[in-house]
Amino acid sequence: MRQANDRVTEHGGGVWSLRVPIPDNPLGHTLVHVLDTDRGPVLVDTGWDDPDSWTELTDGLRALGIGVSEIHGIVITHHHPDHHGLSGRVREESGAWIAMHAADTAVVRRTRDSDPAAWLDYLARKLTAAGAPEEHLAPLRAARSGGRMRTLPGLGAALPDWEIVPGELLDLAGRRLRAVWTPGHTPGHVCLHLEEEHPAGLPGHGRLFSGDHLLPGISPHIGLYEDPDDATVTDPLGDYLDSLERIGRLGVAEVLPAHQHAFPDAAGRVRELLDHHEDRLAGLLALLTTPLTPWQLAERMEWNRPWDHIPYGSRNIAVSEAEAHIRRLVKLGRAEAVTGTEPVAYVAV
Protein backbone atom coordinates (compact mmCIF):
# COMPACT_ATOMS: atom_id res chain seq x y z
CA MET A 1 0.00 0.00 0.00
CA ARG A 2 1.38 3.41 -0.95
CA GLN A 3 0.02 6.87 -0.01
CA ALA A 4 0.24 8.77 -3.30
CA ASN A 5 -0.92 12.05 -1.70
CA ASP A 6 -3.34 13.24 0.98
CA ARG A 7 -6.37 12.08 -1.03
CA VAL A 8 -5.18 8.98 -2.93
CA THR A 9 -3.81 5.65 -1.67
CA GLU A 10 -2.45 3.01 -4.04
CA HIS A 11 -3.24 -0.56 -2.94
CA GLY A 12 -1.48 -2.30 -5.85
CA GLY A 13 -2.81 -4.44 -8.65
CA GLY A 14 -4.85 -1.63 -10.21
CA VAL A 15 -6.73 -0.67 -7.04
CA TRP A 16 -6.74 2.76 -5.40
CA SER A 17 -8.79 4.50 -2.72
CA LEU A 18 -9.89 8.13 -2.70
CA ARG A 19 -10.86 10.07 0.43
CA VAL A 20 -14.21 11.75 -0.23
CA PRO A 21 -15.43 13.94 2.66
CA ILE A 22 -18.76 13.51 4.45
CA PRO A 23 -20.06 16.92 5.54
CA ASP A 24 -20.54 17.42 9.28
CA ASN A 25 -19.96 13.77 10.15
CA PRO A 26 -17.45 12.38 12.67
CA LEU A 27 -16.50 9.61 10.21
CA GLY A 28 -14.83 12.33 8.16
CA HIS A 29 -14.78 10.67 4.77
CA THR A 30 -15.76 7.71 2.63
CA LEU A 31 -13.06 5.65 0.96
CA VAL A 32 -14.17 5.40 -2.67
CA HIS A 33 -12.25 2.62 -4.38
CA VAL A 34 -11.14 2.70 -7.99
CA LEU A 35 -10.72 -0.64 -9.75
CA ASP A 36 -9.00 -0.79 -13.12
CA THR A 37 -10.68 -3.11 -15.65
CA ASP A 38 -10.15 -3.89 -19.33
CA ARG A 39 -13.15 -1.70 -20.20
CA GLY A 40 -12.13 1.23 -18.03
CA PRO A 41 -12.13 2.24 -14.36
CA VAL A 42 -14.95 1.12 -12.07
CA LEU A 43 -15.83 2.82 -8.78
CA VAL A 44 -16.83 0.96 -5.65
CA ASP A 45 -19.14 3.55 -4.02
CA THR A 46 -19.01 7.26 -4.82
CA GLY A 47 -19.38 9.42 -1.71
CA TRP A 48 -21.86 12.00 -0.43
CA ASP A 49 -23.73 14.30 -2.84
CA ASP A 50 -22.10 17.58 -1.87
CA PRO A 51 -20.08 20.13 -3.91
CA ASP A 52 -16.95 19.68 -1.80
CA SER A 53 -17.26 15.89 -1.99
CA TRP A 54 -17.64 16.07 -5.78
CA THR A 55 -14.51 18.24 -6.01
CA GLU A 56 -12.51 15.80 -3.90
CA LEU A 57 -13.73 12.83 -5.93
CA THR A 58 -12.89 14.39 -9.29
CA ASP A 59 -9.56 15.78 -8.04
CA GLY A 60 -8.64 12.32 -6.73
CA LEU A 61 -9.48 10.74 -10.05
CA ARG A 62 -7.49 13.42 -11.85
CA ALA A 63 -4.46 12.60 -9.66
CA LEU A 64 -4.70 9.08 -11.11
CA GLY A 65 -4.91 10.45 -14.65
CA ILE A 66 -8.62 9.58 -14.89
CA GLY A 67 -11.32 11.96 -16.05
CA VAL A 68 -14.76 11.38 -14.58
CA SER A 69 -16.07 10.89 -18.14
CA GLU A 70 -13.89 7.76 -18.37
CA ILE A 71 -15.66 5.91 -15.53
CA HIS A 72 -17.08 2.68 -16.93
CA GLY A 73 -19.23 1.50 -14.03
CA ILE A 74 -20.21 2.06 -10.40
CA VAL A 75 -20.75 -0.76 -7.90
CA ILE A 76 -22.62 0.33 -4.78
CA THR A 77 -22.09 -1.62 -1.56
CA HIS A 78 -25.26 -0.16 -0.03
CA HIS A 79 -27.74 2.66 -0.44
CA HIS A 80 -26.57 5.09 2.28
CA PRO A 81 -25.90 8.62 0.95
CA ASP A 82 -22.20 8.58 1.83
CA HIS A 83 -21.83 5.63 -0.56
CA HIS A 84 -24.52 6.13 -3.20
CA GLY A 85 -24.91 9.91 -3.13
CA LEU A 86 -22.72 10.92 -6.09
CA SER A 87 -23.47 7.93 -8.32
CA GLY A 88 -26.16 9.75 -10.30
CA ARG A 89 -23.84 12.66 -11.06
CA VAL A 90 -21.01 10.34 -12.09
CA ARG A 91 -23.44 8.55 -14.42
CA GLU A 92 -24.55 11.87 -15.93
CA GLU A 93 -20.93 12.84 -16.63
CA SER A 94 -19.75 9.47 -17.93
CA GLY A 95 -22.65 7.25 -18.98
CA ALA A 96 -21.43 4.68 -16.44
CA TRP A 97 -23.82 1.98 -15.26
CA ILE A 98 -24.79 1.70 -11.58
CA ALA A 99 -25.20 -1.69 -9.87
CA MET A 100 -26.81 -2.41 -6.49
CA HIS A 101 -28.44 -5.33 -4.68
CA ALA A 102 -32.20 -5.57 -5.27
CA ALA A 103 -33.09 -5.14 -1.58
CA ASP A 104 -31.35 -1.76 -1.40
CA THR A 105 -32.71 -0.76 -4.79
CA ALA A 106 -36.15 -1.31 -3.29
CA VAL A 107 -35.27 1.10 -0.46
CA VAL A 108 -34.07 3.72 -2.95
CA ARG A 109 -37.21 3.33 -5.06
CA ARG A 110 -39.49 3.49 -2.03
CA THR A 111 -37.73 6.64 -0.77
CA ARG A 112 -37.93 8.35 -4.17
CA ASP A 113 -41.59 7.48 -4.63
CA SER A 114 -42.75 8.28 -1.10
CA ASP A 115 -44.54 11.46 -0.07
CA PRO A 116 -42.31 13.14 2.54
CA ALA A 117 -45.31 13.89 4.77
CA ALA A 118 -46.41 10.24 4.68
CA TRP A 119 -42.87 9.12 5.52
CA LEU A 120 -42.80 11.55 8.44
CA ASP A 121 -46.12 10.21 9.71
CA TYR A 122 -44.69 6.69 9.56
CA LEU A 123 -41.58 7.74 11.49
CA ALA A 124 -43.72 9.42 14.13
CA ARG A 125 -45.80 6.25 14.52
CA LYS A 126 -42.68 4.10 14.86
CA LEU A 127 -41.17 6.39 17.47
CA THR A 128 -44.44 6.57 19.38
CA ALA A 129 -44.60 2.77 19.45
CA ALA A 130 -41.00 2.72 20.70
CA GLY A 131 -41.93 4.98 23.62
CA ALA A 132 -40.50 8.31 22.42
CA PRO A 133 -41.58 11.26 24.59
CA GLU A 134 -43.80 14.04 23.27
CA GLU A 135 -40.95 16.56 23.21
CA HIS A 136 -39.14 14.35 20.69
CA LEU A 137 -42.20 13.87 18.51
CA ALA A 138 -43.18 17.54 18.37
CA PRO A 139 -40.40 18.61 15.90
CA LEU A 140 -41.46 15.83 13.52
CA ARG A 141 -44.99 17.16 13.42
CA ALA A 142 -43.67 20.68 12.91
CA ALA A 143 -41.45 19.52 10.03
CA ARG A 144 -44.43 17.78 8.44
CA SER A 145 -46.58 20.87 8.53
CA GLY A 146 -43.68 22.98 7.24
CA GLY A 147 -42.81 20.58 4.38
CA ARG A 148 -39.10 20.59 5.22
CA MET A 149 -38.55 16.86 4.69
CA ARG A 150 -37.81 17.27 0.99
CA THR A 151 -34.26 18.35 1.81
CA LEU A 152 -33.34 15.00 3.38
CA PRO A 153 -30.60 13.01 1.61
CA GLY A 154 -31.82 10.05 -0.39
CA LEU A 155 -35.01 11.60 -1.77
CA GLY A 156 -33.32 12.11 -5.15
CA ALA A 157 -30.93 9.13 -5.10
CA ALA A 158 -30.18 7.55 -8.47
CA LEU A 159 -31.91 4.32 -9.40
CA PRO A 160 -29.41 1.58 -10.39
CA ASP A 161 -29.24 0.21 -13.92
CA TRP A 162 -28.76 -3.42 -12.96
CA GLU A 163 -28.91 -5.78 -10.06
CA ILE A 164 -26.04 -7.29 -8.13
CA VAL A 165 -26.80 -11.01 -7.74
CA PRO A 166 -25.26 -12.64 -4.63
CA GLY A 167 -22.69 -15.30 -5.40
CA GLU A 168 -22.24 -14.25 -9.02
CA LEU A 169 -19.27 -12.57 -10.67
CA LEU A 170 -19.91 -9.03 -11.83
CA ASP A 171 -19.42 -8.40 -15.54
CA LEU A 172 -16.04 -6.69 -15.28
CA ALA A 173 -13.63 -7.42 -18.12
CA GLY A 174 -10.34 -8.82 -16.86
CA ARG A 175 -11.46 -9.01 -13.22
CA ARG A 176 -13.08 -11.62 -10.99
CA LEU A 177 -15.24 -9.61 -8.59
CA ARG A 178 -17.79 -11.75 -6.78
CA ALA A 179 -20.73 -10.35 -4.84
CA VAL A 180 -21.27 -11.56 -1.28
CA TRP A 181 -24.63 -10.60 0.22
CA THR A 182 -24.08 -9.26 3.74
CA PRO A 183 -27.40 -7.89 5.06
CA GLY A 184 -27.60 -6.19 8.44
CA HIS A 185 -26.29 -2.64 8.10
CA THR A 186 -28.81 -2.38 5.25
CA PRO A 187 -30.99 -5.16 3.79
CA GLY A 188 -29.05 -5.21 0.51
CA HIS A 189 -25.50 -4.54 1.69
CA VAL A 190 -22.91 -6.43 -0.36
CA CYS A 191 -19.22 -7.06 0.05
CA LEU A 192 -17.19 -7.61 -3.10
CA HIS A 193 -14.55 -10.33 -3.22
CA LEU A 194 -11.73 -9.61 -5.67
CA GLU A 195 -10.58 -13.14 -6.45
CA GLU A 196 -6.89 -12.84 -7.28
CA GLU A 197 -3.51 -13.14 -5.62
CA HIS A 198 -2.63 -10.26 -3.36
CA PRO A 199 -0.20 -7.92 -5.18
CA ALA A 200 2.09 -7.78 -2.13
CA GLY A 201 1.98 -11.54 -1.64
CA LEU A 202 -0.01 -11.52 1.61
CA PRO A 203 -1.38 -14.97 2.46
CA GLY A 204 -5.04 -15.50 1.73
CA HIS A 205 -7.48 -15.52 -1.14
CA GLY A 206 -7.81 -12.10 -2.74
CA ARG A 207 -9.12 -8.86 -1.29
CA LEU A 208 -12.51 -7.75 -0.01
CA PHE A 209 -14.25 -4.43 -0.62
CA SER A 210 -16.24 -4.54 2.60
CA GLY A 211 -18.28 -1.32 2.49
CA ASP A 212 -19.51 -0.72 6.05
CA HIS A 213 -19.94 -4.39 6.91
CA LEU A 214 -16.41 -4.98 8.20
CA LEU A 215 -14.44 -1.99 9.52
CA PRO A 216 -11.15 -2.08 11.45
CA GLY A 217 -12.23 -0.07 14.49
CA ILE A 218 -15.98 0.51 14.29
CA SER A 219 -19.03 -1.69 14.69
CA PRO A 220 -21.52 -0.48 12.06
CA HIS A 221 -25.01 0.69 12.95
CA ILE A 222 -27.58 -2.11 12.79
CA GLY A 223 -31.07 -0.63 12.68
CA LEU A 224 -34.42 -1.17 10.97
CA TYR A 225 -35.07 -0.64 7.25
CA GLU A 226 -38.64 -1.67 6.74
CA ASP A 227 -41.37 -1.18 4.19
CA PRO A 228 -44.26 0.62 5.92
CA ASP A 229 -46.63 -1.57 3.91
CA ASP A 230 -44.96 -4.84 4.93
CA ALA A 231 -45.76 -6.25 8.39
CA THR A 232 -42.88 -8.77 8.35
CA VAL A 233 -40.85 -8.64 11.57
CA THR A 234 -37.21 -8.57 10.50
CA ASP A 235 -34.08 -9.51 12.46
CA PRO A 236 -31.34 -7.26 11.08
CA LEU A 237 -28.86 -7.99 13.88
CA GLY A 238 -29.25 -11.72 13.31
CA ASP A 239 -28.71 -11.12 9.60
CA TYR A 240 -25.57 -9.11 10.34
CA LEU A 241 -24.06 -11.73 12.64
CA ASP A 242 -24.74 -14.49 10.11
CA SER A 243 -23.16 -12.34 7.39
CA LEU A 244 -20.08 -11.74 9.52
CA GLU A 245 -19.50 -15.47 9.88
CA ARG A 246 -19.85 -15.90 6.12
CA ILE A 247 -17.21 -13.23 5.49
CA GLY A 248 -14.90 -14.78 8.08
CA ARG A 249 -14.87 -18.03 6.11
CA LEU A 250 -13.66 -16.40 2.88
CA GLY A 251 -10.04 -16.29 4.01
CA VAL A 252 -9.20 -13.02 2.25
CA ALA A 253 -5.71 -11.57 2.45
CA GLU A 254 -6.82 -7.96 2.98
CA VAL A 255 -9.95 -5.95 3.64
CA LEU A 256 -10.54 -2.64 1.84
CA PRO A 257 -13.32 -0.95 3.85
CA ALA A 258 -15.26 2.22 3.07
CA HIS A 259 -14.04 4.00 6.22
CA GLN A 260 -10.82 4.21 8.23
CA HIS A 261 -8.12 2.10 6.53
CA ALA A 262 -7.26 -1.22 4.87
CA PHE A 263 -6.35 -4.12 7.14
CA PRO A 264 -5.46 -7.85 7.10
CA ASP A 265 -6.93 -10.70 9.19
CA ALA A 266 -10.61 -10.44 8.34
CA ALA A 267 -11.31 -13.58 10.37
CA GLY A 268 -9.77 -12.03 13.48
CA ARG A 269 -11.82 -8.87 13.11
CA VAL A 270 -14.96 -10.95 12.60
CA ARG A 271 -14.27 -12.77 15.88
CA GLU A 272 -13.87 -9.44 17.67
CA LEU A 273 -17.20 -8.17 16.34
CA LEU A 274 -19.04 -11.39 17.19
CA ASP A 275 -17.67 -11.20 20.75
CA HIS A 276 -18.57 -7.51 20.95
CA HIS A 277 -22.19 -8.16 20.02
CA GLU A 278 -22.48 -11.08 22.41
CA ASP A 279 -21.19 -8.85 25.22
CA ARG A 280 -23.56 -6.09 24.16
CA LEU A 281 -26.56 -8.43 24.18
CA ALA A 282 -25.57 -9.65 27.64
CA GLY A 283 -25.37 -6.06 28.84
CA LEU A 284 -28.81 -5.29 27.45
CA LEU A 285 -30.25 -8.32 29.23
CA ALA A 286 -28.91 -6.89 32.47
CA LEU A 287 -30.76 -3.65 31.73
CA LEU A 288 -33.94 -5.55 30.89
CA THR A 289 -34.29 -7.03 34.37
CA THR A 290 -36.76 -4.12 34.61
CA PRO A 291 -39.31 -3.77 31.77
CA LEU A 292 -38.20 -1.08 29.30
CA THR A 293 -39.49 0.31 26.02
CA PRO A 294 -37.00 0.54 23.13
CA TRP A 295 -36.66 4.27 23.82
CA GLN A 296 -35.92 3.68 27.50
CA LEU A 297 -33.41 1.00 26.59
CA ALA A 298 -31.68 3.35 24.13
CA GLU A 299 -31.41 5.98 26.88
CA ARG A 300 -29.56 3.47 29.06
CA MET A 301 -27.33 1.85 26.40
CA GLU A 302 -23.65 2.75 26.09
CA TRP A 303 -22.99 5.07 23.15
CA ASN A 304 -19.97 7.12 22.12
CA ARG A 305 -21.34 10.04 24.16
CA PRO A 306 -23.92 10.58 26.92
CA TRP A 307 -27.56 10.40 25.81
CA ASP A 308 -28.08 14.10 26.59
CA HIS A 309 -25.32 14.95 24.09
CA ILE A 310 -26.65 12.81 21.24
CA PRO A 311 -28.17 15.01 18.50
CA TYR A 312 -31.85 14.77 17.70
CA GLY A 313 -31.54 12.81 14.46
CA SER A 314 -28.99 10.45 15.93
CA ARG A 315 -31.43 9.54 18.70
CA ASN A 316 -33.78 8.13 16.05
CA ILE A 317 -30.92 5.96 14.82
CA ALA A 318 -30.05 4.89 18.37
CA VAL A 319 -33.64 3.84 19.09
CA SER A 320 -33.71 1.88 15.84
CA GLU A 321 -30.56 0.05 16.94
CA ALA A 322 -32.03 -0.63 20.38
CA GLU A 323 -35.10 -2.17 18.76
CA ALA A 324 -32.92 -4.31 16.47
CA HIS A 325 -31.15 -5.70 19.55
CA ILE A 326 -34.46 -6.36 21.30
CA ARG A 327 -35.69 -8.31 18.29
CA ARG A 328 -32.57 -10.47 18.39
CA LEU A 329 -33.06 -11.19 22.09
CA VAL A 330 -36.74 -12.03 21.53
CA LYS A 331 -35.87 -14.35 18.66
CA LEU A 332 -33.27 -16.09 20.84
CA GLY A 333 -35.86 -16.54 23.58
CA ARG A 334 -33.88 -14.35 25.98
CA ALA A 335 -36.43 -11.50 26.21
CA GLU A 336 -40.16 -11.04 25.67
CA ALA A 337 -42.81 -8.34 25.43
CA VAL A 338 -44.68 -7.55 28.64
CA THR A 339 -48.36 -8.24 28.12
CA GLY A 340 -50.63 -5.22 28.39
CA THR A 341 -47.95 -2.52 28.10
CA GLU A 342 -48.38 0.41 25.70
CA PRO A 343 -45.99 1.42 24.33
CA VAL A 344 -44.69 -2.13 24.50
CA ALA A 345 -42.02 -2.79 27.11
CA TYR A 346 -39.68 -5.78 27.09
CA VAL A 347 -38.12 -7.81 29.88
CA ALA A 348 -35.41 -10.46 30.09
CA VAL A 349 -36.55 -14.05 30.59
C-alpha positions as a printed Julia matrix, in Angstrom:
349×3 Matrix{Float64}:
   0.0     0.0     0.0
   1.38    3.41   -0.95
   0.02    6.87   -0.01
   0.24    8.77   -3.3
  -0.92   12.05   -1.7
  -3.34   13.24    0.98
  -6.37   12.08   -1.03
  -5.18    8.98   -2.93
  -3.81    5.65   -1.67
  -2.45    3.01   -4.04
  -3.24   -0.56   -2.94
  -1.48   -2.3    -5.85
  -2.81   -4.44   -8.65
  -4.85   -1.63  -10.21
  -6.73   -0.67   -7.04
  -6.74    2.76   -5.4
  -8.79    4.5    -2.72
  -9.89    8.13   -2.7
 -10.86   10.07    0.43
 -14.21   11.75   -0.23
 -15.43   13.94    2.66
 -18.76   13.51    4.45
 -20.06   16.92    5.54
 -20.54   17.42    9.28
 -19.96   13.77   10.15
 -17.45   12.38   12.67
 -16.5     9.61   10.21
 -14.83   12.33    8.16
 -14.78   10.67    4.77
 -15.76    7.71    2.63
 -13.06    5.65    0.96
 -14.17    5.4    -2.67
 -12.25    2.62   -4.38
 -11.14    2.7    -7.99
 -10.72   -0.64   -9.75
  -9.0    -0.79  -13.12
 -10.68   -3.11  -15.65
 -10.15   -3.89  -19.33
 -13.15   -1.7   -20.2
 -12.13    1.23  -18.03
 -12.13    2.24  -14.36
 -14.95    1.12  -12.07
 -15.83    2.82   -8.78
 -16.83    0.96   -5.65
 -19.14    3.55   -4.02
 -19.01    7.26   -4.82
 -19.38    9.42   -1.71
 -21.86   12.0    -0.43
 -23.73   14.3    -2.84
 -22.1    17.58   -1.87
 -20.08   20.13   -3.91
 -16.95   19.68   -1.8
 -17.26   15.89   -1.99
 -17.64   16.07   -5.78
 -14.51   18.24   -6.01
 -12.51   15.8    -3.9
 -13.73   12.83   -5.93
 -12.89   14.39   -9.29
  -9.56   15.78   -8.04
  -8.64   12.32   -6.73
  -9.48   10.74  -10.05
  -7.49   13.42  -11.85
  -4.46   12.6    -9.66
  -4.7     9.08  -11.11
  -4.91   10.45  -14.65
  -8.62    9.58  -14.89
 -11.32   11.96  -16.05
 -14.76   11.38  -14.58
 -16.07   10.89  -18.14
 -13.89    7.76  -18.37
 -15.66    5.91  -15.53
 -17.08    2.68  -16.93
 -19.23    1.5   -14.03
 -20.21    2.06  -10.4
 -20.75   -0.76   -7.9
 -22.62    0.33   -4.78
 -22.09   -1.62   -1.56
 -25.26   -0.16   -0.03
 -27.74    2.66   -0.44
 -26.57    5.09    2.28
 -25.9     8.62    0.95
 -22.2     8.58    1.83
 -21.83    5.63   -0.56
 -24.52    6.13   -3.2
 -24.91    9.91   -3.13
 -22.72   10.92   -6.09
 -23.47    7.93   -8.32
 -26.16    9.75  -10.3
 -23.84   12.66  -11.06
 -21.01   10.34  -12.09
 -23.44    8.55  -14.42
 -24.55   11.87  -15.93
 -20.93   12.84  -16.63
 -19.75    9.47  -17.93
 -22.65    7.25  -18.98
 -21.43    4.68  -16.44
 -23.82    1.98  -15.26
 -24.79    1.7   -11.58
 -25.2    -1.69   -9.87
 -26.81   -2.41   -6.49
 -28.44   -5.33   -4.68
 -32.2    -5.57   -5.27
 -33.09   -5.14   -1.58
 -31.35   -1.76   -1.4
 -32.71   -0.76   -4.79
 -36.15   -1.31   -3.29
 -35.27    1.1    -0.46
 -34.07    3.72   -2.95
 -37.21    3.33   -5.06
 -39.49    3.49   -2.03
 -37.73    6.64   -0.77
 -37.93    8.35   -4.17
 -41.59    7.48   -4.63
 -42.75    8.28   -1.1
 -44.54   11.46   -0.07
 -42.31   13.14    2.54
 -45.31   13.89    4.77
 -46.41   10.24    4.68
 -42.87    9.12    5.52
 -42.8    11.55    8.44
 -46.12   10.21    9.71
 -44.69    6.69    9.56
 -41.58    7.74   11.49
 -43.72    9.42   14.13
 -45.8     6.25   14.52
 -42.68    4.1    14.86
 -41.17    6.39   17.47
 -44.44    6.57   19.38
 -44.6     2.77   19.45
 -41.0     2.72   20.7
 -41.93    4.98   23.62
 -40.5     8.31   22.42
 -41.58   11.26   24.59
 -43.8    14.04   23.27
 -40.95   16.56   23.21
 -39.14   14.35   20.69
 -42.2    13.87   18.51
 -43.18   17.54   18.37
 -40.4    18.61   15.9
 -41.46   15.83   13.52
 -44.99   17.16   13.42
 -43.67   20.68   12.91
 -41.45   19.52   10.03
 -44.43   17.78    8.44
 -46.58   20.87    8.53
 -43.68   22.98    7.24
 -42.81   20.58    4.38
 -39.1    20.59    5.22
 -38.55   16.86    4.69
 -37.81   17.27    0.99
 -34.26   18.35    1.81
 -33.34   15.0     3.38
 -30.6    13.01    1.61
 -31.82   10.05   -0.39
 -35.01   11.6    -1.77
 -33.32   12.11   -5.15
 -30.93    9.13   -5.1
 -30.18    7.55   -8.47
 -31.91    4.32   -9.4
 -29.41    1.58  -10.39
 -29.24    0.21  -13.92
 -28.76   -3.42  -12.96
 -28.91   -5.78  -10.06
 -26.04   -7.29   -8.13
 -26.8   -11.01   -7.74
 -25.26  -12.64   -4.63
 -22.69  -15.3    -5.4
 -22.24  -14.25   -9.02
 -19.27  -12.57  -10.67
 -19.91   -9.03  -11.83
 -19.42   -8.4   -15.54
 -16.04   -6.69  -15.28
 -13.63   -7.42  -18.12
 -10.34   -8.82  -16.86
 -11.46   -9.01  -13.22
 -13.08  -11.62  -10.99
 -15.24   -9.61   -8.59
 -17.79  -11.75   -6.78
 -20.73  -10.35   -4.84
 -21.27  -11.56   -1.28
 -24.63  -10.6     0.22
 -24.08   -9.26    3.74
 -27.4    -7.89    5.06
 -27.6    -6.19    8.44
 -26.29   -2.64    8.1
 -28.81   -2.38    5.25
 -30.99   -5.16    3.79
 -29.05   -5.21    0.51
 -25.5    -4.54    1.69
 -22.91   -6.43   -0.36
 -19.22   -7.06    0.05
 -17.19   -7.61   -3.1
 -14.55  -10.33   -3.22
 -11.73   -9.61   -5.67
 -10.58  -13.14   -6.45
  -6.89  -12.84   -7.28
  -3.51  -13.14   -5.62
  -2.63  -10.26   -3.36
  -0.2    -7.92   -5.18
   2.09   -7.78   -2.13
   1.98  -11.54   -1.64
  -0.01  -11.52    1.61
  -1.38  -14.97    2.46
  -5.04  -15.5     1.73
  -7.48  -15.52   -1.14
  -7.81  -12.1    -2.74
  -9.12   -8.86   -1.29
 -12.51   -7.75   -0.01
 -14.25   -4.43   -0.62
 -16.24   -4.54    2.6
 -18.28   -1.32    2.49
 -19.51   -0.72    6.05
 -19.94   -4.39    6.91
 -16.41   -4.98    8.2
 -14.44   -1.99    9.52
 -11.15   -2.08   11.45
 -12.23   -0.07   14.49
 -15.98    0.51   14.29
 -19.03   -1.69   14.69
 -21.52   -0.48   12.06
 -25.01    0.69   12.95
 -27.58   -2.11   12.79
 -31.07   -0.63   12.68
 -34.42   -1.17   10.97
 -35.07   -0.64    7.25
 -38.64   -1.67    6.74
 -41.37   -1.18    4.19
 -44.26    0.62    5.92
 -46.63   -1.57    3.91
 -44.96   -4.84    4.93
 -45.76   -6.25    8.39
 -42.88   -8.77    8.35
 -40.85   -8.64   11.57
 -37.21   -8.57   10.5
 -34.08   -9.51   12.46
 -31.34   -7.26   11.08
 -28.86   -7.99   13.88
 -29.25  -11.72   13.31
 -28.71  -11.12    9.6
 -25.57   -9.11   10.34
 -24.06  -11.73   12.64
 -24.74  -14.49   10.11
 -23.16  -12.34    7.39
 -20.08  -11.74    9.52
 -19.5   -15.47    9.88
 -19.85  -15.9     6.12
 -17.21  -13.23    5.49
 -14.9   -14.78    8.08
 -14.87  -18.03    6.11
 -13.66  -16.4     2.88
 -10.04  -16.29    4.01
  -9.2   -13.02    2.25
  -5.71  -11.57    2.45
  -6.82   -7.96    2.98
  -9.95   -5.95    3.64
 -10.54   -2.64    1.84
 -13.32   -0.95    3.85
 -15.26    2.22    3.07
 -14.04    4.0     6.22
 -10.82    4.21    8.23
  -8.12    2.1     6.53
  -7.26   -1.22    4.87
  -6.35   -4.12    7.14
  -5.46   -7.85    7.1
  -6.93  -10.7     9.19
 -10.61  -10.44    8.34
 -11.31  -13.58   10.37
  -9.77  -12.03   13.48
 -11.82   -8.87   13.11
 -14.96  -10.95   12.6
 -14.27  -12.77   15.88
 -13.87   -9.44   17.67
 -17.2    -8.17   16.34
 -19.04  -11.39   17.19
 -17.67  -11.2    20.75
 -18.57   -7.51   20.95
 -22.19   -8.16   20.02
 -22.48  -11.08   22.41
 -21.19   -8.85   25.22
 -23.56   -6.09   24.16
 -26.56   -8.43   24.18
 -25.57   -9.65   27.64
 -25.37   -6.06   28.84
 -28.81   -5.29   27.45
 -30.25   -8.32   29.23
 -28.91   -6.89   32.47
 -30.76   -3.65   31.73
 -33.94   -5.55   30.89
 -34.29   -7.03   34.37
 -36.76   -4.12   34.61
 -39.31   -3.77   31.77
 -38.2    -1.08   29.3
 -39.49    0.31   26.02
 -37.0     0.54   23.13
 -36.66    4.27   23.82
 -35.92    3.68   27.5
 -33.41    1.0    26.59
 -31.68    3.35   24.13
 -31.41    5.98   26.88
 -29.56    3.47   29.06
 -27.33    1.85   26.4
 -23.65    2.75   26.09
 -22.99    5.07   23.15
 -19.97    7.12   22.12
 -21.34   10.04   24.16
 -23.92   10.58   26.92
 -27.56   10.4    25.81
 -28.08   14.1    26.59
 -25.32   14.95   24.09
 -26.65   12.81   21.24
 -28.17   15.01   18.5
 -31.85   14.77   17.7
 -31.54   12.81   14.46
 -28.99   10.45   15.93
 -31.43    9.54   18.7
 -33.78    8.13   16.05
 -30.92    5.96   14.82
 -30.05    4.89   18.37
 -33.64    3.84   19.09
 -33.71    1.88   15.84
 -30.56    0.05   16.94
 -32.03   -0.63   20.38
 -35.1    -2.17   18.76
 -32.92   -4.31   16.47
 -31.15   -5.7    19.55
 -34.46   -6.36   21.3
 -35.69   -8.31   18.29
 -32.57  -10.47   18.39
 -33.06  -11.19   22.09
 -36.74  -12.03   21.53
 -35.87  -14.35   18.66
 -33.27  -16.09   20.84
 -35.86  -16.54   23.58
 -33.88  -14.35   25.98
 -36.43  -11.5    26.21
 -40.16  -11.04   25.67
 -42.81   -8.34   25.43
 -44.68   -7.55   28.64
 -48.36   -8.24   28.12
 -50.63   -5.22   28.39
 -47.95   -2.52   28.1
 -48.38    0.41   25.7
 -45.99    1.42   24.33
 -44.69   -2.13   24.5
 -42.02   -2.79   27.11
 -39.68   -5.78   27.09
 -38.12   -7.81   29.88
 -35.41  -10.46   30.09
 -36.55  -14.05   30.59
